[in-house]
Amino acid sequence: MITYYFQIIFLALIQGVSEFIPVSSSAHLFLISNIGKFSIQSLEIDISLHLGSLLAILIYFRNELINIFKNKKILNLIFFGSMPIMIVGFILYNFELIYQLRNLKLIASTTLIFGILLYYVDKRPISNNISQNLNFKNIIAFGIFQILSLIPGVSRSGIVITACRIYKFNRIDAAKISFYLSIPALTGASVLGLNNALEENIEINLPIILSTFFSFIFSYLTIKFLIFYLKSFSLNVFVYYRILLGLALFLIAYR
């Protein structure tokens, strides 16, 4: 029983931390569950973990989100920026193509390649910010980049931050754009999961409550840490982590 609840907390930790920093949450959850032979990962647990992350964003950015809802321009931009991944994600999910992307060699490759890409784009000069420079053209570009996060190992937050740095947005605003675009993405994932859960008559129980709660706690703390960290430091620490992780995964894949 202790091991069972430890697995819940550990999966919540992986989800909460890796959802928002430039590493891949889906890759980590996939790897931990398979390499670690976790027995609890299921549809209801996946839904709970994503729901906890969604609640963390909504609560942490509650004041900014209220202002965004009053600003039709920004609200529309977030909506249109989220459409590409919502459409492509639905198609891949509906035709069960999403599962064809989950293999260790692919995860190792994307972890390494997009980590190196992040390193180079983070060196670009800063000239843009959300209030003055976020527009339809660049938000659509960010949305198209975000589609790549459907591939495990790419990282949704990582690819959006990468795209924002390509367009010379500062690191804090790049992270915020990533957070804002994650709301529709996490909502869509939760809705699809809840739809399947209703079909399977899944009931709310203690594991679901605990996984949602701990995912919320770890997600909230990670958001707070990342905003604080990016005020003073570059993204290099995440790049180094991705390179080491990618190399380790290659060793596992080809052993």
Secondary structure, 3 states (H helix, E strand, C coil): CHHHHHHHHHHHHHHHHHCCCCCCHHHHHHHHHHHCCCCCCCHHHHHHHHHHHHHHHHHHCHHHHHHHHHCHHHHHHHHHHHHHHHHHHHHHHHCCCHHHHCCHHHHHHHHHHHHHHHHHHCCCCCCECHHHHCCHHHHHHHHHHHHHHHCCCCCHHHHHHHHHHHCCECHHHHHHHHHHHHHHHHHHHHHHHHHHHHHCCCCCCHHHHHHHHHHHHHHHHHHHHHHHHHCCCCCHHHHHHHHHHHHHHHHHHCC
